[in-house]
Amino acid sequence: MKIRSTALVKGFRQSTPYVNAHRGKTMVVMLGGEAVADENFKNIISDLALLHSLGVKIVLVHGARPQINAMLQQNQVINDCHKGVRVTDETSLSLVMQAAGQLQLAITAQLSMSLSNTPMAGTQLNVVSGNFVIAQPLGVDDGVDYCHSGRIRRIDIQGINRMLDQGSIVLLGPIASSVTGESFNLLSEEVATQVAIRLNADKLIGFCSAQGIIDEQGGVVAELVPREAELVLAKLETDVDCSQDNASGTLRFLRAAITACRAGVPRSHLVSYKEDGALIQELFSIDGIGTQVVYASSERVRIADIDDIGGILDLIRPLEQQGILVRRSREQLEQEIHQFTIIEKDGLIIGCAALYPYRDDSMAEMACVAIHKDYRDGNRGLILLNYMKQQCRQEGIKQLFVLTTHSLHWFREQGFYEVGVEQLPSQKQNLYNYQRNSKILATRT
């Protein structure tokens, strides 16, 4: 009896490329104080332990804004802010250090408890904190003395890398010392951003209360380039009450991600700290679950090469079995591979089409059009069509035609019209399969 595949098996298979891709990579994780206070925090720690067990090098940078605010309120200490930065005077510094120190000890305890009663039970994590970050005062701005609010002076990247190479998780907080022995309150997002940049990290990860960046229709924005992220940031800064905690980390993440991305960090991910397993779903599935900020889109259109044959076969075989596409052998694909254009996403081929020119007739055939079943609700077919029209124009080809048995209406929507066999190039007329009886459509390029 054939055993039916389960969702678990499908998900496990889908995650395999990402397990290999993430092994040995460095990820800087921004964990705001609101995430630590949430009931899902233990699950986040479990997921970080899972990443560590898969060979990911983790630097965990925590904030403490809500804890500091609570500590100040409890002691009836009023803090001023200037340009969105807390003015940390002598009175508030000890309370800020107390709140941040308690939080760092609590996180260390969670990471050190062998994760009993979790999926990672029995895992031993080594957590290292230290004076990896050296601070300096922000100074005076517009006549306002920031006192013990500071910025980064330098980061001991060699020391951090040494700890990571030894298999430790590096834990950094918002308090750092200066060369004069003073303590300064830093922005945790600045620490995370600069550590990610100077470590040449592969990813910067942030948490917020939502699933990611939410669009006007209530859906999650899957991907932003820095320019788009700046527009979202500007809108949020206008709409959000600045007295609140920066929309549960969304604003702080966007500021960090834009800076990190432009400085060379390939991807920054924003996920929910309330959703159990959000981090794992984001990193180990094709589409993810949150929002990523990338320097360039993770999808790209390019001409296929010989290494893409396996991926193209995986894409077109189901359609061949359904009779939608004419069957092609591996040998035929090898001979024609440079006729193919593909859409690639994270190393997976999710779309393809082939272009066969008949230059004497100033015509070309678009054939073997296939889109992965999980991506057919987008405009990827149109992307391939436009790409092939551009190829035709570059080669002076004036007409593009297709033979189809199932996609007649889609091609009509794109401006194609039906033609007869006699209007095909003579070479193609001799190969036309009357038994298959494909519809012939053409369009100007």
N, C-alpha and C positions, 0 to 999 in steps of 0.2 A: 504494500500500500504506500502510495506517495505521501510523504509528510508535507503538510502545507507550511509555507514560510510564515513566521509570526512577525509582529511589529518589532519585537526585540531583535530577531535575527536581521531584519532589514535595517534597523537602526545601527546595529553593531557593524554590519558590512559597510554602511554608508560612512561610519565614523573612522574606518580604518585608514584612509588616506590622510586624515587630519591627525591621527595618532602619530603617524610617521612624520608628518610635516612639522608638528609642534615639538617633537623630541629634541632636546638640546637647545631649544630657543629660550630667550630671556623675555619675561613678561613683567611689567611693572603694574601693580594693582593699587588703584586709589580706593581706599575704604573709608568713607566718611563716618563721622560719629553717629549719624542717624542709622546707618547700616549696621553698625555694631550694636546699637540699642534694639534693633528689630528682632523679633522672635525667630526669624529665618537665619540669623547670624551663624548658628551652629551648622546649618546646612552649607553655608558659604565656606566655612572652614573645612568641612568635609570635602567639598569640591576642590578647594585649593590643595588639600592633601592628595586628592586623586591626580590633579595636574602634576604635582611634585613626584608622585610615584611613576608617572609616565615620562619622566625625564625633563620636565619643564623647570627652568630656573626662575624662581619667583622672588621679586622684591615687593614687599607689602608696605605701603605708605598709608598710615591712618591719620585721619583728622579727628577733631574733638569739639567742634563748634557747639552742638547742643549740650554736651557735658560741661563745657566751659561756661556757657550761658547760664545753665542751671546752678553751677557753683557760685558764680557772681551774684545771681539773684538771691540765692540762699544766704549769702553773706552781706546782702544789701549794698553791693558795690556797683556803681554805675560807670559803664565804659563809654567813652566817646568813640566815634568812627569818623574817619576822614577818607574820602574817595573809596569807600567800601572796605577799608582796612581798619581793624581794631587798634586803637591806641592803647598799648599795654604799659601802664605806669607801674611804679614800684608796688603799689597796693595790690593791683590786680595780677601782677606777675606770679606771685606765690600761689594764688588760686588757679591761675592758668596752668602752671607747672603741676599742681596737685591733680587737677582734672585730667590733664594729658598723661601724667605718670600713672594714675590709676587705670586709665584706659589701656595704656601699653602693657601693663602687668596683666590685665584681664585678657587681652588678646594673646599674650604669651602663654597664659595658663590654658586657654582653649587649644592653642596649637601644641601644647605639651602634654595633654591629658590622654595620649594614645588613642583618642577618638573612640572611646568605648561606646557601644550601642549605636554605632554609625557604620555605613558600608565600608569605612576604612579602618575598622577596629584592628588594633594591634600594630598599626603603622607608627613608627617612631620618627618624629620630626625634630630636627635640630633648628632652633630659632636663635638668631644672632642679632643683637642690637649693639649700638656703639656710637662713637663720635665720627661717623662716616661723613657727616655734613658739618661744615664750619660756617658760622653765620657772621653777619656784620649788621650794624644798625641801619634802618631805613633813613634815619636822620630827620631833617626838618623840611616840610613842604608847605608852601603857602603860609608860613608862620606857625604851623602846627608841628610840634615835636612828637614823633611816634614813640619816643622813649625806648621800650624794650620790644617793640615790633621790628622785625629784621628781614633781611633777605639773604640769599645764599652767597657766600664768598667763594667757597670751593667744595668739591666733593671728592672723597677718597675712592675713586673708581677702581683702582688696583685692589684696595682692601675689600670692596664689595665683590668684585669678581673672584677674589681668592676664596671668600666664604661660599659663593655660589658653586664654584668648582669643587668644593669639599662636600657639596650636597646639602648645604644649609639654606633655610629661608631667611632672608634679611628683612628685619622689621625696623622701619623708620617712622618717627613721629614728627609733630610740628614744632618741637622744642629742640634748639641746637645751641651749642656754645660757640663763643668767639675766641680768637687767639688771645684775648685779654682775660679770659675766664668768665665772662659774663654770659648769661642765658638770654636767648631771644625767641620770641614767638613768631614762627614763620607761617606762611600760607601753605597748607599741606598740598594743594594742587601745584604750587610752584616747585615744591620738593619733588613730587612725582614726575612733573614735566621735565625738570632738569636732570633728574636721575635717568629717566628713560632716554633722553637725548644723548647724554654723555656715556651711557652704557651701550649705545647703539642697540637699544632694545628692539625686539621684533614686534611687540605689542604694548600698548598702554590700555588698561582696562579700568573703567569707572562704573559706579553704581548710582542709580537714582530710584525714586519711588515708582515710576512708570516703567513700561517695557522698554523704553528708549525715547527717541524724539517722536512726538505724536503730531501727525498732520491735522489739517482742518477737518478731515472726514473721520478722525478718531483712529486712523490706522498708524502702524509703526513705520517710520521712514527707515528703510533698510540700509541706505548708503548715502553718504554725503561727501563731496569733495570740499576742500577748505573754503572755497569761495561761497558755496552753498551753505556751509556751516556758519559762516560769518553772517549771512542774511538771517538765519534762524536765531543766532545769538542776539543780533540787533533787535529783532522782534521781541524775544523773551525779555531782554533788558528793559524794553519799553513797557511791556505788559505786566511783568512780575513786580510785586511790591518788594522793594529792595530791603525793607526791614525784616522780611521773612528770610528763611535760610536758603536763599538762592535756588528755589524750586527743587529742593531735595537733591542737590548736586548736579543738576542738568547744566546750569550755567557754568559752574566750575569745570565740569568735564569738557564742555565745548571750548572754553578758553584754553584749557590744557591741550586738547586734541588738535586744535588748529595750529598752535605753536609747535607741538611735537611733530605733527605731520609735515609741516614746512621745513622742519629741521632734519627730516630723514627717517622718522619712525614710520614704518610702512602703514600700520593700521592701528586705530584706536577704537575700542568697543565700549558701548554703553548698554548695560543691562539692568534689570530690576533687582533690587536687594530683597524685595518681598516675594518674588517668584522662586519657588524651590527648583533648583537645577537650571536656572536661567543661564548661568555662566557656561555650563557644560553644553547646553543646547546651542548657544551662540558659537562656541568654538569647534564643535564636533558634528555639525550638520551643514548641509549645502547652503541653505538659505539663512541659517541662524535664527535668532529670535528678537534681537535688539537692533541697535543702530551702530554702524561703523563709519568712521571718518577715514578716508583713504586719499592718498595723493592723486591716484588715478583709479578709475573704475576697475573692480575685480573681474569684470567681463571685458573681453576684447575680441575683435574680429581680425582674423589673419588668414593668410594662405596656409593650407595644410602641408605637413611634411611627412616623411615616411614613418616617423614615430607616432603619428596620429591614427594610423590604420586601425589599431585595436579599438580605439575610442569611437571611430566612425562606424566600424562594424557593430559595436554594441548599440549604437544609436539607430542604425538602419535595419538591423535584422528583424526586430518585431514588426516593422512596417512592411518588410518583404514577405514575412510569413502571413500577413493579412492581405497581401496582394496589392497594397497601396503603391509600393515601389517595385521596380523590376530588379530581380535578384542580381547582385554583383559578387563575383568570386574575389577572394583575397588577392589573387594574382592580378585580376583586372584593376582592383583598387591600387595596387602597387604601381601599375603602369600609368594610371590616371591621377595619382595622388595630387599632383600640382595643379590639376584642374579644379580641386576642391577648395572652398572657403569654409572656415569653421568659426563658430562662436565658442569661446573657451571661458569657463568660470572656475576659478580655483583649481585648474588642472583638469577639470571635467569638460568634455565636449558636449555642449547642450544644443548645438545646432550645426547644420552643414548644408551645403548646396554645391553643385558642380556647374561649371560653365564650359560649354563646348563650342568654340567659334567655327564658323564657316565663312572665312574671310572673303572668298571669291564672290559670295552672295551678300556680303555685308550683313550677315545674320549670325546669331549665336543662340544656343539652346541652354536654358537653365533647367537642370535636372537634379534628381536625387535630393530634393528638398526635404529635410527632416528636422523637427524640433523635439527635444526631450519632453516627455509627457508631463513633467512637473513644471514646465516653463512655457506652455502653450497659451497662457492667458496674457502674455506680454506682446510686444511688437517685434519680436526677434525675426519672424519671417520677413517683415518689411525691411528690417535692417539688412538682412542678407540680399533681398531684392535690390535695394538701393546701392549696396556695395557692388553688386554685379552690373547694374546699369552704369555705374561709374567706370568699372573695368571696360565695359563695351565702348563707352565714349572715348576712353584713352586709346583704344585700338581702332577707332574710326568705324565701329560697328553701329549700324543705325537701327536694327530691329532685333528684339529679343523674343523668343518664343518658348513655350512650355507644352509638354504633353502630360495630361493629368486625367485620372479617373475619379478622383474624390474631392479635389479642391477647386472645382470650377468657379464657384461663387466667390471664393476668396480672391482669386486672380482677377475676376471681373471687377471686384471692388477696388483693385489696385490699377485699374485702367486698361486691362487686357480685353481683347475682343476675339471672337471665334473666327478661325480661318479654315480653309480646306487643305487637304493633303497636298494638292497641287501647288500651294503657296510655300511649301517647305523647300529648303535647298534640295537639289536633285539627289545628292548623296543620302540625305535623310529620308527622302521619299522611298528609296529602294529598301530602307531598313524598317519602314513603318509596319507595325504589327496590327493587321486588320482584325485578328481574333481578339486582341486586347481592346481595340476600338477606343483608344484614348482620345479625349477632346483636345483639340489643338487651339491654343490661344497665343496671341502676339501683341506686342506693344512697341511703341517707338522709344528709343533710349534717350 
